[in-house]
Each structure stands twice: as structure tokens, then as C-alpha cells.
Amino acid sequence: MRSDFTRNLFRCAMRRSVGTLVALFTSVCVSACASGFVEEEDYKDVRLNELQFIGSHNSFKIQPDSLMTGAMIAYERRNASSDIRRGPLIYERLSYGHLPIEVQLQLGMRLFEFDLHAADPKTPFDPGAAYNDAFGEDRRYEGGVLPEIINDGRILVYHVRDHDFRSTCIELSDCLGSMATWSKENPGHLPVIIYLEAKSNGGTGLSLSADGLTDGTPGDVFGLEQWQRVQTDVEQILGMDSVYRPSQLARKGLNLRDSIKGFGWPYVDDLRGQFLFVVAGEDASKDAYSKITDPLFFTFRPIEHPDASFIIEFDPFSSKVDYIVQKGFIASTYADYMLVEARENNTRKRDRLFAAGAQMISTDFPVRDPRFSDYEVVFEGRTYVRPSPKKRSSIVVGQTDEVGASED
């Protein structure tokens, strides 16, 4: 096993509880030894929409430390009488994290998700100030040094400001840099798909102060200027030749939707060594991105939209998943939500998506976490990419039927 991979695992060990790490280390080592063959599979005449990918939800995320978890518990107790919060408590929803990006790639994952935030003088990123106000500067931060203040326009990758900001790659340039290095060391790899979920600038669900956690405030839309910075990072770090773009899929005189309906997706072997990005998040932010001339990224849109390509469906049991797959588009969905399935060891969603042929399946548990159960989302043979059970050419050249399913 490569020494840099081992170093990454031990770096992860500094971020996870000792009990969890013992089992995680064993599981990851087994996975790493078995995952390489998927890149060597013969995918001749297999199109992108005829593969299934398992990837990590919030791929960058590190679990909140014990002090922050305590603050979340205290907040829930103060608001116990409120009936507006349903489902698991906040700290229960957030008590998960992932291995570093390069380790996930080494394991065979080819689907990732980055939450994007812009840090400028109006919306600076300074979690250290709030953390020290709440817990005191003499309290040692668990997991390393608190990130320094950033206010120069850089694009950052973290979940939620103030209470869930821990990230294995706090700057988008760092996340992309890890991918670029890995890609150069592994030429011919399967295509890597990356969701870019833009978050409201400066907004936060909860605000941390000396009084603990209180309700936060919404921020501004992640707009055109911020998206231009994101594209610049991608161009400079990965390079244009490494990014498969919408303009390469769209046929002359046709929009994306009609190009896919008429001619289908490219073959997997033609996408080796490439990255595909998909814009996610608020509609206002997607609309801002659509103003970019010659965009590098695809965008999550409803199936009837002219730019339909990747289509998100949050309900695994919805017939829309089957419809999206049948029509030749790429169905993106989630095998679990708020850690409920892991706590109950409930695989119904996962198994349904596997069987339905959903192409992009995200999870909080690509690797088992023994604190919860044996639940994990991985294909037989501990791989994260496989041919779809629905593999067939569902594209009829020139088909013009209207579609009825739409994005919720």
C-alpha cells in the first residue's frame, strides 16, 4: 500500500474518535486493496448514463467537535417546545464526517459534493472568533488549529458557518488541487462527477456567540461574480482539457435536453481522465450561473428544462427515478438522510436505488461507522462504480415524446 495513502489515513485518525477509527481503518484498508479493479473494467460501448456511481454527501465534511456538539444540544433543549423542528436533532444530523478527498478517490469513489461559500469583506469567514467567544480562548480546539479569517474573495468549502465549518479542504482550490494531483498520478481513471452546491453568502442556520447557539440569518445569493471565481479556480487547477463541458454534449442547433434525447451521453472510455461539474443549490444561484457565456458546468434542472441533463430526485421510492433513467437522463439521489438509515441499519432506500439503476447515489456512509450500525452504501466487491442493472440503450434517435416528470 502506498505510503502517501497511509499518511492520509493517519491524518484522518486525528479527526475521528479512537473507537471509530479502529473499525474505520480496518474497513478502509480492505476497501483500498479491493477497489482498484473497477478502473480496469472493459467499458467499451457503455455510456455514462449506463453506470452507477456511489459518492459522498458533503464530501469535505468533518464531524463537529465535542464542544460544538454540546452547544447544539443546549440549543435544542432551549427550543424543545418549538414544533417547527422535525426529525433528528441538529447534533444527530451532523455527527458524521468523511475521509480526505484523495483517500476517497483512492478507495474508488468518483462522485463528490462541495458546498461553496464566498468570503469577502462583507461576508468574512472567521469561525475562530465565534468559537473563542463561545468556549473561551483557553479551550484547545479539537482537530487542529482554527481556520484563520478569510475575506479576500476566495471560494471556501464547508457545510454551515459557525457550527459545522470543519472541512478537510477549506478552500476550493485545495479540494481541486487534491483531485488534480490524484488524477495526474492515475491517468485513465473513470470520470469524476462533482456537485457544486452554492450556499447563501454570509448566511447561517445557527449563529454562535458567547450566549451559545441562536437562530441565524439568511445571506445573499451566490451570484454571477462568485461563479466566475469558481470557474477560474477550475480552469487554473484542473485545466480546460480535463473538464467535460455542456458545449461538448450539445449538438449543433439543439439544446442539452434534446441532444441527450436524440444522441445520448458520451461513452465512458471517451471520458476517462475527465471531470464533470454540476451546479446545485438555490434556483436563484443556478439562474445566476446560467448568465455565464460558455459555461464549464452542467446544472441540475427539471426534466422538461432545455438544459436538463443531471436531474435530482430526493425521494428514492418515487417513480420519477425510474422515468429519468428510462428517458436517458442521469438520476441523482440520496440513499440516506439525516443519519436515520444508519441508526436503524435500514437499507431499503439504498437497495431500491441500486435496483432502479439510479446513476448518481450519494450517501453519508460510503464507509461503515460502527457507532451507528453495519449500514454502508457500497456495491458488491466493495466498489463504488458498476454497470447499471438497467444498462441498455434507452435512447431512440430523434425521439420527440414529451416528458411528464419534473423536479420537486
Disulfide bonds with the S-S distance in Angstrom:
Cys169-Cys175 2.12
